[in-house]
Amino acid sequence: MLPLLHPALPLLLGATLTFRALRRALCRLPLPAHVRTDPLRTWRWHNLLVSFAHSIVSGIWALLCLWQTPEMLVEIETAWSLSGYLLVCFSAGYFIHDTVDIVVSHQARASWEYLVHHVMAMGAFFSGIFWSSFVGGGVLTLLVEVSNIFLTIRMMMKINNAQDLLLYRINKYVNLVMYFLFRLAPQAYLTNFFLQYAGQRTLGTFLLGILLMLDVMILIYFSRLLRSDFCPGLVPGQQHKDKFLTE
């Protein structure tokens, strides 16, 4: 069915509006003193709160999908479940919302890496939503949200200048472990799958291209994470001062 007539469109619209409403509700929460004095930090804080909520829901949801439908770990192209399909729609709605939020808030230049990531992610998710292929791959990709829970905590603490707290020091090690388990490992597994199997097919080749570009971005982010948290002397003092994707 053509995307313009597809019954998944109400799901995408509903998910997008849900995250928009969530953002408006979270904006009513009190801000940390260090955050509310800076409009950019205020926007970052609200944006990360929505990201944090999405990571908790979608990360746990992805684990439940794999527990309920373990064949998604093997039959990446053909395995399908209603829960997995709804999860992909839910997360696609988040990426649509976040893209609009970044652009409308005039943060596109500072957050261009996120925009590139979101466009690639939506391109991959739409293959599962509109053509019902690779839903299992989409669920596996969303395991990264388990890692994002701890990554977002880290970013929010940095925005609040709380790097000296014990919680930050504990979280940076937990974050590193989760980065390996739920970001690098699933990404390597999916890349290997598409290189050996789906890369020979039209849609598979398109998804492989997206996956390889995401691989590069993930490795760059990982090197930034290591430099910032474990080799801070290698990070210039003013580097990425105005970037949304802070180190």
Secondary structure, DSSP 8 states (H G I E B T S, - for coil): --GGG-TTHHHHHHHHHHHHHHHHHHTTS---HHHHT-HHHHHHHHHHHHHHHHHHHHHHHHHHHHHH-GGGGT-TTT---HHHHHHHHHHHHHHHHHHHHHHHTT-TTTTHHHHHHHHHHHHHHHHHHHH--SHHHHHHHTTHHHHHHHHHHHHHHHHTT-TTSHHHHHHHHHHHHHHIIIIIHHHHHHHHHHHHTGGGSHHHHHHHHHHHHHHHHHHHHHHHHHHHHH-GGGS-TTTTTT-SS--
